[in-house]
Amino acid sequence: MGKLKVAFATLGCRMNHFETSAMEEEFENKGYILSDFSEEADIYVVNTCSVTNDADRTSRKTLRQAKRRNPQAVVVATGCYAQVSPEELAKMEEVDIVVGNTHKTALLEIVEQYINERRREKVFIDNIFRKGEFETFQISTFYEGSRPILKVQEGCNSFCSFCIIPFARGKVRSASISQIVNQAKLLVDRGFKEIVLTGTQLSQFGFDHREGSLYDLLKELLRIKNLYRIRLSSMGINEIDEKLLGLITSEEKIAPHFHLSLQSGDDRVLRDMKRSYTVSQYSQVVKEIVKRRPETAVGTDIITGFPTEDEEAFENTVRLIEELPFAYIHVFTYSQRKGTSAQKLGDRVPPQEKKRRTGIIRQMSEEKSLSFRKRFLGKKMPVLIISDKNGVKTGLTGNYIHIKFSSEKPVNSITEVVLTEVGREREDNKGKES
């Protein structure tokens, strides 16, 4: 028998993309041939997402597509949907194996045992809350272009009423600071300029051990010679104390780009969501960040149609968005998630009203994004070149503005660019090298 072909499909967050990259490397090192998911393969692995009902549907659709491409293939469902609803996936005739997040690092072994008929179990899952140690693959990163992403933390201790993720990822488990620093040094030695730190809830890094907090991790990373930029993934304002706030707004190496989830601009809805902060507290943090570092891009998440979001609550959210200096907004339409406490509230907002509210916030996001980028027209900014398509380079600024321009410099180098044109979409910005 020749070498088997394996194809991966990844849905959802950076964490899933990181883990897919790791699994691909493990299969490739074992002699498997990596294939595109759109092609015929012997093994299909779908790294599922379960953040919304739509994500569940997309996961099921992708699994069915795999089996249609090759009815003889071994089709594997893994990821968050596999962790929280293994029985649903196990009932699908297109699915041969279900591997929860608790067993993801053993996926290659499970697949090989299945193929060799040494083990024909269908579901591999354990209680995610029994996971007490940070566990990852024996590779350091997933790459977004020329930007390596380090997974430094997994799990969340917040248990918001609408969110299924703690049940998919468990409580906070963090890598050791020394392990992260060593991997970051290896990446810098290979010539990488920017490192992105990611986790389920990055600002809860260190909640599970005594080595230190995100502040302590950043202080160590900032000491690494030739590391040009550190970018942080999503954080919660509850964990941003004065010490951390001072660090992220004063250190040039830390990208002035922070994603701070809001979810609602109404205090009553925030309480029902179990968000444990007020609108005033959130606003204060955002305004203070931008006051101290005016070029900062602040992004956020908004959920529309939460069961207790009436028209007044929605209007409060609209007014707050108008007031705060957001650079972009990710908008999610509320959907009931089995196993969350918000499920008890029912689904009170009609679908058409949810759609209307989502449309309004998305339009506001477009306007906010355009307005933010226009502030930098004519300004010279250092960019990291992250891609080259037919001679046209794309550079990324510290505050997350993508700029297309002509340059002789290679990918993964730093240059200065003047922003000359701003488009409606995030990557429709043009500039010229100075």
C-alpha positions as CSV (number, residue, x, y, z in Angstrom):
1,M,0.0,0.0,0.0
2,G,1.4,3.4,-1.0
3,K,1.5,6.4,1.2
4,L,-1.9,7.6,2.5
5,K,-3.2,11.1,1.8
6,V,-4.7,13.1,4.6
7,A,-6.7,16.3,4.3
8,F,-7.7,18.8,7.0
9,A,-10.4,21.4,7.3
10,T,-10.3,23.9,10.1
11,L,-13.3,25.9,11.4
12,G,-13.3,28.6,14.0
13,C,-10.6,30.3,16.0
14,R,-6.8,30.7,15.9
15,M,-6.5,28.0,18.5
16,N,-8.1,25.5,16.1
17,H,-5.8,26.6,13.3
18,F,-2.8,26.3,15.6
19,E,-3.8,22.7,16.5
20,T,-4.5,21.7,12.9
21,S,-1.1,22.9,11.9
22,A,0.4,20.7,14.6
23,M,-1.6,17.7,13.5
24,E,-0.6,18.2,9.9
25,E,3.0,18.2,10.9
26,E,2.6,15.0,12.9
27,F,1.0,13.2,10.0
28,E,3.6,14.5,7.6
29,N,6.5,13.5,9.8
30,K,5.0,10.0,9.9
31,G,5.0,9.7,6.1
32,Y,1.5,10.7,5.2
33,I,0.9,13.0,2.2
34,L,-0.9,16.2,3.0
35,S,-3.7,16.9,0.5
36,D,-6.1,19.8,-0.1
37,F,-9.5,19.2,1.5
38,S,-11.1,19.8,-1.9
39,E,-9.3,16.8,-3.3
40,E,-9.8,13.1,-2.8
41,A,-7.9,11.8,0.3
42,D,-7.8,8.6,2.3
43,I,-8.3,10.4,5.6
44,Y,-10.2,13.6,6.3
45,V,-9.9,15.5,9.6
46,V,-12.4,18.2,10.3
47,N,-11.4,20.4,13.2
48,T,-14.8,21.6,14.2
49,C,-16.1,24.8,15.9
50,S,-19.2,25.0,18.2
51,V,-19.3,28.7,19.2
52,T,-22.7,29.1,17.5
53,N,-25.4,26.8,16.0
54,D,-24.3,28.0,12.6
55,A,-20.8,26.7,13.5
56,D,-22.3,23.3,14.3
57,R,-24.2,23.3,11.0
58,T,-21.1,24.2,9.1
59,S,-19.1,21.5,10.8
60,R,-21.7,18.8,9.9
61,K,-21.8,20.1,6.3
62,T,-18.0,19.9,6.0
63,L,-18.0,16.3,7.3
64,R,-20.6,15.3,4.8
65,Q,-18.6,16.9,2.0
66,A,-15.6,14.8,3.0
67,K,-17.4,11.5,2.8
68,R,-18.9,12.5,-0.6
69,R,-15.5,13.1,-2.0
70,N,-14.3,9.6,-1.0
71,P,-16.9,7.3,0.5
72,Q,-14.1,4.9,1.4
73,A,-12.1,7.5,3.4
74,V,-11.8,7.6,7.2
75,V,-13.6,10.8,8.3
76,V,-12.6,12.2,11.7
77,A,-14.5,14.9,13.6
78,T,-12.4,16.6,16.3
79,G,-12.4,20.0,18.0
80,C,-15.0,21.9,20.1
81,Y,-18.2,20.4,18.6
82,A,-16.7,16.9,19.0
83,Q,-16.0,17.8,22.7
84,V,-19.4,19.2,23.7
85,S,-21.7,17.1,21.5
86,P,-19.9,13.8,20.6
87,E,-23.2,11.9,20.5
88,E,-24.6,14.1,17.7
89,L,-21.5,13.6,15.6
90,A,-21.3,9.8,16.4
91,K,-24.8,9.4,14.9
92,M,-23.7,10.8,11.6
93,E,-23.2,8.0,9.1
94,E,-20.5,10.0,7.4
95,V,-18.3,10.2,10.5
96,D,-16.0,7.2,11.4
97,I,-14.2,8.6,14.5
98,V,-15.1,11.4,17.0
99,V,-12.1,12.8,18.9
100,G,-12.7,15.4,21.6
101,N,-10.3,18.1,22.5
102,T,-9.2,15.9,25.5
103,H,-7.7,13.4,23.0
104,K,-6.6,15.7,20.2
105,T,-2.9,15.2,20.8
106,A,-3.4,11.5,20.3
107,L,-5.4,11.8,17.1
108,L,-2.7,10.3,14.8
109,E,-2.4,7.3,17.0
110,I,-6.2,6.8,17.2
111,V,-6.5,7.1,13.4
112,E,-3.7,4.5,12.8
113,Q,-5.3,2.1,15.2
114,Y,-8.6,2.4,13.4
115,I,-7.0,1.9,10.0
116,N,-5.1,-1.1,11.2
117,E,-8.2,-2.5,12.8
118,R,-6.6,-2.7,16.2
119,R,-9.2,-0.4,17.7
120,R,-12.6,0.3,16.3
121,E,-14.1,2.5,19.0
122,K,-15.9,5.5,17.5
123,V,-15.8,8.1,20.3
124,F,-12.7,9.3,22.2
125,I,-13.5,11.9,24.8
126,D,-13.0,12.6,28.5
127,N,-14.2,15.2,31.0
128,I,-12.4,18.4,29.9
129,F,-12.5,19.7,33.5
130,R,-10.2,16.9,34.6
131,K,-7.5,18.4,32.5
132,G,-5.2,20.1,35.0
133,E,-2.1,20.7,33.0
134,F,-1.4,22.7,29.8
135,E,-1.0,20.3,27.0
136,T,0.0,21.0,23.4
137,F,1.7,19.4,20.5
138,Q,5.5,19.1,20.1
139,I,5.7,22.1,17.7
140,S,5.7,25.7,18.7
141,T,3.5,27.5,16.3
142,F,0.9,28.0,13.6
143,Y,1.8,30.6,11.0
144,E,-0.4,33.4,9.7
145,G,1.8,34.4,6.7
146,S,5.1,35.4,8.3
147,R,3.7,35.8,11.8
148,P,4.1,32.8,14.1
149,I,1.4,32.3,16.6
150,L,2.2,30.9,20.0
151,K,-0.5,29.1,22.0
152,V,0.4,30.0,25.6
153,Q,-2.9,29.3,27.4
154,E,-6.1,27.2,27.0
155,G,-9.5,27.3,28.8
156,C,-11.5,30.0,30.5
157,N,-12.7,30.5,34.0
158,S,-15.4,33.1,33.3
159,F,-18.4,30.8,32.4
160,C,-20.5,33.6,30.7
161,S,-24.1,32.5,30.5
162,F,-24.2,32.3,26.6
163,C,-20.9,30.6,26.1
164,I,-20.2,26.9,25.5
165,I,-16.4,27.4,25.2
166,P,-15.4,26.5,28.8
167,F,-17.2,23.2,28.3
168,A,-15.2,22.6,25.1
169,R,-11.8,23.9,26.4
170,G,-12.1,23.5,30.2
171,K,-10.7,25.7,32.9
172,V,-7.5,27.8,32.5
173,R,-4.3,25.9,31.8
174,S,-1.1,27.8,31.0
175,A,2.3,27.0,29.6
176,S,5.3,27.8,31.7
177,I,6.9,31.2,31.1
178,S,10.3,29.6,30.5
179,Q,8.8,27.3,27.9
180,I,7.2,30.2,26.1
181,V,10.3,32.3,26.2
182,N,12.5,29.5,24.9
183,Q,10.1,29.0,21.9
184,A,10.0,32.7,21.3
185,K,13.8,32.8,21.2
186,L,13.9,30.0,18.7
187,L,11.5,31.9,16.4
188,V,13.5,35.1,16.7
189,D,16.7,33.1,15.9
190,R,14.9,31.9,12.7
191,G,14.4,35.5,11.7
192,F,10.7,36.1,12.6
193,K,9.9,39.7,13.6
194,E,6.4,39.4,15.1
195,I,5.0,36.8,17.5
196,V,1.3,36.6,18.2
197,L,0.3,35.3,21.7
198,T,-3.0,33.4,21.7
199,G,-5.2,31.5,24.1
200,T,-8.8,30.9,24.9
201,Q,-8.7,33.9,27.2
202,L,-5.2,35.3,27.0
203,S,-5.5,37.7,29.9
204,Q,-6.2,34.8,32.2
205,F,-2.7,33.4,31.5
206,G,-1.2,32.2,34.8
207,F,-4.4,31.8,36.7
208,D,-3.5,28.1,37.2
209,H,0.1,28.4,38.4
210,R,2.3,30.6,40.5
211,E,4.9,31.4,37.8
212,G,3.3,34.7,37.1
213,S,0.6,36.6,35.1
214,L,0.4,37.9,31.5
215,Y,2.3,40.9,32.8
216,D,5.2,38.7,34.0
217,L,5.2,36.8,30.7
218,L,5.4,40.0,28.7
219,K,8.2,41.4,30.8
220,E,10.3,38.3,30.0
221,L,9.4,38.4,26.3
222,L,10.3,42.0,26.0
223,R,13.9,41.2,27.0
224,I,14.4,39.0,23.9
225,K,16.9,40.7,21.6
226,N,15.8,41.3,18.0
227,L,12.1,40.6,18.8
228,Y,10.4,43.4,16.9
229,R,6.8,43.1,17.9
230,I,4.5,41.1,20.3
231,R,0.8,41.1,19.4
232,L,-1.8,40.0,21.9
233,S,-5.0,38.1,21.1
234,S,-8.4,38.7,22.8
235,M,-8.3,39.9,26.5
236,G,-11.0,40.6,29.1
237,I,-11.0,44.0,30.8
238,N,-11.5,42.3,34.2
239,E,-7.9,41.1,34.1
240,I,-6.3,44.3,32.9
241,D,-5.1,46.0,36.1
242,E,-3.1,49.2,36.3
243,K,0.2,47.3,36.1
244,L,-0.7,45.5,32.9
245,L,-2.4,48.6,31.4
246,G,0.7,50.6,32.0
247,L,2.9,48.0,30.3
248,I,0.8,47.5,27.1
249,T,0.4,51.2,26.6
250,S,4.1,52.1,27.1
251,E,6.1,49.4,25.5
252,E,6.8,50.0,21.8
253,K,7.4,46.3,21.2
254,I,3.8,45.5,22.2
255,A,1.5,46.1,19.2
256,P,-1.0,48.9,19.8
257,H,-3.9,46.6,18.9
258,F,-6.1,45.1,21.6
259,H,-9.3,43.0,21.2
260,L,-11.5,43.6,24.2
261,S,-14.8,41.8,24.1
262,L,-17.8,43.9,25.1
263,Q,-20.8,41.8,24.0
264,S,-23.5,44.4,25.1
265,G,-23.6,48.1,25.9
266,D,-26.4,47.6,28.5
267,D,-25.7,46.9,32.2
268,R,-28.7,44.7,32.7
269,V,-27.9,42.5,29.7
270,L,-24.2,42.3,30.9
271,R,-25.4,41.0,34.2
272,D,-27.6,38.4,32.5
273,M,-24.6,37.4,30.4
274,K,-22.6,37.1,33.6
275,R,-19.9,39.4,32.2
276,S,-18.9,40.8,35.7
277,Y,-18.2,44.3,34.6
278,T,-20.3,47.4,33.9
279,V,-20.5,49.6,30.8
280,S,-18.7,52.3,32.7
281,Q,-15.9,50.0,33.7
282,Y,-15.4,48.8,30.2
283,S,-15.6,52.4,28.7
284,Q,-13.0,53.6,31.2
285,V,-10.4,50.9,30.2
286,V,-10.9,51.5,26.5
287,K,-10.7,55.3,26.8
288,E,-7.6,55.1,29.0
289,I,-5.8,52.8,26.6
290,V,-6.5,55.2,23.7
291,K,-5.6,58.2,25.8
292,R,-2.2,56.8,26.7
293,R,-1.5,55.4,23.2
294,P,-3.7,57.3,20.6
295,E,-2.8,55.2,17.6
296,T,-4.2,52.1,19.2
297,A,-6.7,49.9,17.4
298,V,-9.3,48.5,19.8
299,G,-11.5,45.8,18.4
300,T,-14.5,44.2,20.2
301,D,-17.3,41.6,20.0
302,I,-21.0,42.3,20.1
303,I,-23.8,39.8,20.5
304,T,-27.2,40.9,19.1
305,G,-30.5,39.4,20.1
306,F,-29.6,38.0,23.6
307,P,-32.9,36.9,25.3
308,T,-33.1,39.9,27.6
309,E,-31.9,42.5,25.1
310,D,-35.0,44.6,24.5
311,E,-35.1,47.6,22.2
312,E,-33.8,50.0,24.9
313,A,-30.9,47.7,25.7
314,F,-30.0,47.5,22.0
315,E,-30.1,51.3,21.7
316,N,-27.8,51.5,24.7
317,T,-25.4,49.3,22.8
318,V,-25.7,51.5,19.6
319,R,-25.0,54.7,21.6
320,L,-21.9,53.1,23.3
321,I,-20.5,52.0,20.0
322,E,-20.9,55.5,18.7
323,E,-19.1,56.9,21.7
324,L,-16.1,54.5,21.9
325,P,-13.2,54.6,19.5
326,F,-13.5,51.1,18.0
327,A,-11.4,50.2,15.0
328,Y,-13.6,47.2,14.2
329,I,-16.4,45.1,15.6
330,H,-17.1,41.4,15.3
331,V,-20.9,40.9,15.4
332,F,-22.5,37.6,16.4
333,T,-26.2,36.8,16.3
334,Y,-27.3,35.1,19.5
335,S,-28.2,31.4,19.3
336,Q,-29.2,29.1,22.1
337,R,-26.4,26.8,23.1
338,K,-27.4,23.5,24.9
339,G,-25.7,23.3,28.3
340,T,-25.3,27.1,28.9
341,S,-27.3,28.9,31.6
342,A,-28.7,31.4,29.1
343,Q,-30.7,28.5,27.6
344,K,-33.1,28.8,30.5
345,L,-34.0,32.3,29.4
346,G,-35.5,31.0,26.1
347,D,-35.1,32.7,22.8
348,R,-37.2,35.8,23.1
349,V,-36.0,38.0,20.2
350,P,-37.6,37.2,16.9
351,P,-35.2,36.1,14.1
352,Q,-36.0,39.0,11.9
353,E,-35.3,41.5,14.7
354,K,-32.0,39.7,15.4
355,K,-31.1,40.1,11.8
356,R,-32.0,43.8,11.8
357,R,-29.9,44.5,14.8
358,T,-27.0,42.5,13.5
359,G,-27.2,44.5,10.2
360,I,-27.1,47.8,12.1
361,I,-24.0,46.8,14.1
362,R,-22.2,45.5,11.1
363,Q,-22.8,48.8,9.3
364,M,-21.5,50.6,12.3
365,S,-18.4,48.4,12.2
366,E,-17.7,49.3,8.6
367,E,-18.0,53.0,9.4
368,K,-15.8,52.7,12.5
369,S,-13.2,50.8,10.6
370,L,-13.1,53.3,7.7
371,S,-13.0,56.2,10.1
372,F,-10.1,54.7,12.1
373,R,-8.0,54.0,9.0
374,K,-8.6,57.4,7.5
375,R,-6.9,59.0,10.6
376,F,-3.6,57.7,9.2
377,L,-3.8,58.8,5.6
378,G,-0.6,60.6,4.6
379,K,1.2,59.2,7.6
380,K,4.5,57.2,7.5
381,M,4.2,54.0,9.4
382,P,6.5,51.0,9.9
383,V,5.0,47.8,8.5
384,L,5.9,44.1,8.6
385,I,5.7,42.7,5.1
386,I,3.5,39.6,5.6
387,S,2.8,38.5,2.0
388,D,3.8,38.9,-1.7
389,K,1.3,38.3,-4.4
390,N,2.5,38.9,-8.0
391,G,5.0,41.5,-6.8
392,V,2.4,43.4,-4.6
393,K,3.4,43.4,-1.0
394,T,1.0,43.5,1.9
395,G,2.3,45.1,5.1
396,L,0.8,45.1,8.6
397,T,1.1,48.0,10.9
398,G,1.3,47.7,14.7
399,N,-2.3,48.9,14.9
400,Y,-3.5,46.3,12.4
401,I,-3.8,48.3,9.2
402,H,-3.1,46.1,6.1
403,I,-1.5,48.1,3.4
404,K,-0.7,47.0,-0.2
405,F,2.3,48.6,-1.9
406,S,5.3,48.0,-4.2
407,S,8.6,47.1,-2.7
408,E,11.8,45.1,-3.4
409,K,12.0,44.0,0.2
410,P,11.2,40.4,1.0
411,V,8.4,39.0,3.2
412,N,9.2,39.2,6.9
413,S,11.1,42.4,6.7
414,I,10.3,45.8,8.1
415,T,9.9,48.9,6.0
416,E,8.2,52.3,6.2
417,V,5.1,53.0,4.2
418,V,2.9,56.1,3.7
419,L,-0.8,55.3,3.6
420,T,-2.2,56.9,0.5
421,E,-5.6,55.3,0.0
422,V,-8.2,53.7,2.3
423,G,-10.8,51.3,1.0
424,R,-14.1,49.9,2.4
425,E,-12.6,46.5,3.2
426,R,-9.8,45.9,5.7
427,E,-7.2,45.0,3.0
428,D,-8.3,47.6,0.4
429,N,-5.7,50.1,1.6
430,K,-2.8,51.3,-0.5
431,G,0.4,53.0,0.2
432,K,3.9,53.8,-1.0
433,E,7.2,52.8,0.5
434,S,9.1,55.9,1.8
